[in-house]
């Protein structure tokens, strides 16, 4: 069993943080923009267009990258990976976007954006309980502050089922995306462009087909083109960055940094859509901002071990990848080939 230091891990962690925050900014902007697009498109039709924009854009990028000289190829998903990916698409590509779009029809964009903080909470809870990822006090306190803010947003001072429907649908979308995040972690070592592209094409086609069959309309317009571009950036590029971040940070911490997304969406809703600033919105935003601050300032070190593992993914010969090359393995770095990780302990 090898024992490693943490200099390489620190570089990977900072790269992961940058990717997670960029993913959050792109995805956060989609909520208020989608609120405006719902004036022209039915909820399920819009969900389909957003995901098809993601899948189509990433397919074009993948084709260009594949034929470019000197490109480093990521590992393709295996047959086992496709099972996890199918479950992730069902949760995050079919259920979640429809719940969010319907929830947006009954909820202000700024409120719905802040409620998306629950995605990070649910993602971390599943990662801690099911995947046994490490948790410390600051992350736990941050989650509690976010939940408290969500309660303030959802409760308008009295219990009314009609008033709760929109927020509960948004929270339901967060749970579905959290399940998606943890399932995607299972395949995060493979090509994130392929993962996000397949999710976009499959989920987009199914959602658009269902939306049209239920009476939704689709006509070429500036808003349709805008929806395609929003889907490519906010769902496609954002997901690619999110998957890359999970490789370096794990599911729980990537979800924690991704909690910046709701504040981006809320700010756009208030500044550009002219939504009112209520006392409950300010209180909730303050609580959730404290939660995000706990996440962003969380620093810890603990010794932990990794069991032996054999897999294929794009890698460099860093502290985690000390192995001999066999005949036929690609030269240069980074590169992709089957390899085995020995059992290690590091901080």
N, C-alpha and C positions, 0 to 999 in steps of 0.2 A: 504494500500500500504506500503510494507516494504522498508526500506532504508538500503543499505548494504555498507560496506567498500570494499577495493580492494586487500587485502593480498592474498586471494584465486585466484583472477583474475590474479594477477601478476605471480603466479606459473603456472597457466594454459597458460598464454601468453608465458612464456619462453619455456614451453614444446612444444607449437605450433610452435614457431620460430625454435627450434631444428629440429622438424619433417619436417617443410617446407624446411629448408636448406638441410637436408639429401635427401629429395625427389628431390630437384633441382640438387644435385650432381649426383644422379643416372640417372635422365632423361637427364641431360646435356651430359653425356658420350655417350648416344645412337646415337646422331646425327653424329659425325665423324665415329663411328663404323659402322653405317648403310651405310654411304657413301662408305666404303670399301666393305661391303656385297653386294652392288648393282652391283658389278662386276660379281657376280654369280647368282643373283636372280632378276627377274623383279620387278619393284616398287610395284605393287599391291600384288604380291606373297610375297614379303618381309614384307609388312604391315600385311598380314595375318599371317605369321609365327611369327612375333613379338608379335602380340596380342594373338595368340594361346599359345605361350610360357608363356605369362602372365597368361592367364586363367587356363591353365593346372597346372602350378606350384602352383597357389593360391588354386585350387581345392584340390590338394594333401595336402597342408598345412591345409585347412579347415577341411578335413576328419581327419587328425591327431589330430587337436585341439579339434574337436568335441568328440573324443573318449578318450581324455586324462583326467585323474582324476583331479578334482578341478579347471578346466578351467572356466573362467568367460565368459558367453555367451553374445554376443552382440544381439541387437534386429534385427530380420529379417525384410526385406522390406515388407511393406504392399501393398495391391492392388493399392492404390493411389500412393505409391512410385514407383511402376513399370512403371507407365506412364511417370513420370519425367525421370526415368532411361532409358527408351526406347529412348526418345528424346536425352538424353545425349550420348547414344551409337551411334545414328545416326550422331550427329555432331562431336564428338570426336573420335569415333571408326571407322567410315566408311569414312567420308569426309576428316578429318584432316590428317590422316596418308598417304593417297594416295597423297594429295596435297604436303605434305612434301617430300615423296619419289621421286615424279616426279620433284619437285623443286630442290632436291639434285643432280639430274642428270645434271642440268644446272647451278649449283652454287657451289663454293668451300665450303667445310665443315665448315671452320672457319667463312666465311661470313654468311652462313645459320645459324650457331649456334648463332651468335650475333643477327641476325634478329629475332630469337625466343624471344627476349626481348619484342616483340610486343604482345606476349601472355599475359604478365602481364599488359600491357597498356590496351588492350581490355578487359581483365577480370575486371580490376578496373573500367573502364568507364561504363561497363554494370552494375556492382554492385552499382555504385554511381547513375546512371541515373534510372535504373529499380528497384533495391532493396533498394535504398535510404540509402546506408551505408555511414558512416561519412568519410569525406575527409578533410585533412588539407593542409597547404601551402607546406610543405616539400614533401609530396607524389605527389602533383601536379607538383612541379618543377622537381622531379625525372622523372615523366612521360614525360615531355617536353624534357628533356635531352635525354631520350631513343629514342623518336621519331626523334629528330635531328640526332642522331647517325644512325638510320635506313635510313634516307634520304641520308646521306653521303655514306652509304654502297650500296644503290640501284642505286644511280646516279653516273655513271662513268665519268662525265664531259661533257656528251652529251646525248641527248635524243635518245634512240634506243630501239624499242619495243622488238627486239630479246634479248637484254641484260637485259631487265627488267622482262622478263617472269619468270625466275627462282626465283628472289627475291619476285616477286608478288605472286607466288605460295606458297612460304614459309610464307609470311605474311597472305595469305588466310588461311593456316593451323592454324596459330596463332588465327585468328578470330574464326574459328570453335572450337578450343580447349577452347577459352574464353567462348563461348556459353556453351560448355560442362561443364566447371568449375562452372558456375552460376547455371546450371540445377542440377549438382551434389550436390551443396549446399543444395538443397531442400531435399535431402535424406541423408545428412551427419550424421544424428543422428543414422542411422542404421549401420549394420555391414559393415565396409569398405572392408573387405576381400570378402564378397559376392558381393558388388557393383563392385569392380575391377575385380573379377573373372568372373561374368556374362558379363561384358563389354568385357573382353578378349576372352571368348569362343564364344560369338555371333559375335562380330566384326571380330575376327580372321577367323571364319568359312566362313563368307560372303566374306571377302576380298580374302581369299585363293581360294574359289570357283570361284569368278569372275576372279581372276588373271589367274588361270589355263584354264578357258574357253576362255580367250582372247589370249591364246597361250603361257603363261608362263610355265616354266618347274620346276619340283621339284625332286631332287635326293638326296639321303642320302650322306652327306659329313661333313667334319669338320666345314665348314662354316654354314651349316644348324643347326648343334648342337649349334654352337656359337650364331646364331640368336635366337634360342629358349631361351638360357640363358640370352641374352641381353634383350629379351622381358620380361622375368620373373622379372629381376631386374629393368630395366629401365622403363618399363611400369606398371608392376604389383606391386612390392614392393613400387615403387615410388608413385603410385596412392593411395595405402593404407595409406602411410604417409601423402600424400597431403590431403586426406579426413579427417584424424584425426586432421591435423593442422587447417582445416577450422572450426572445432568445437570450437576451442579456439580463433582463430584470425578473423574469418569472411572471406568472399571471396576476398575482395579487398586487404587486408593486406597479406593474404596467397599468392596471386598472386604477390605481391610486393617482398616478400622474395624469392619466386620461381624464381625471375629474376636473381638469381645467376647461374641458369642452362646454359644459353648461354655462359657465360665466361668459364665454365668448358669445354664445347664442343669446343669453339674456341681454348683454350689452347691445347687440345688434337690434334686438327687439325693441329696446327702450329708445335707442338713438335714431333708428331709421324707420321703424314702423309706428312711432308715436304712441306707444302703449303707456298707460298711466303708471306712475310710481306710487304704489300703496305702502302702508305701514307694514303689512305682512310680508310684502316682497322685500323690503329693506331688512327686516329682522331675519328672514330666511336667508337672504344673501349674506348677511353678516355671519350667521352661524355656519353656513356652508363654506364661506371664505376661511373661517377659522379651521374648519376641517381640512380644506385644501392646504392651508399653511402647515398644519401638523404633518401632512403627507410629504410636502415638498422639503421640509426641514428635517425629515427623518433620516438619521445616519446611525448605522450600527455595524458591528462586526461580531461574528460568532463563528466558531469552528464547526465545520460540518463536512460530511463525507458524501461521495458519489459512488454508487455501485458500478460494477463493470457494465459496459454497454457497447453494443455493436450497431452502427447505423451509417447512413450516407447523408452528407450535407456539405454545403460550401464552408470551408474553414481555412484558417492559417495555422502554421505550426507554432501556436502560442503555448501557454502553460498547460492548457487542457488537451493539446494535440501534439504529443511527443510520440511519434510512431515512425517506423521504417517504411519506406516506399517499396512496393513490389513492381515487377515488370508490367508495363502497361498503365501505371498510374500517371496522371497528367503532371507535367513539370510546372514550375512557377507557383506563385501563391497570389490570391486564394485559389483553391481548386476543390473539386468534388470527386470523392471516391469512397468506396466502403472502407471503414476503419473501425478499430476497437479502442474504447477507452478503458484504461486500467482503473482499478479502484483507487481513489485519491481522497485525501483529507486536506482542506485548505480553509483560510479565513477570508 
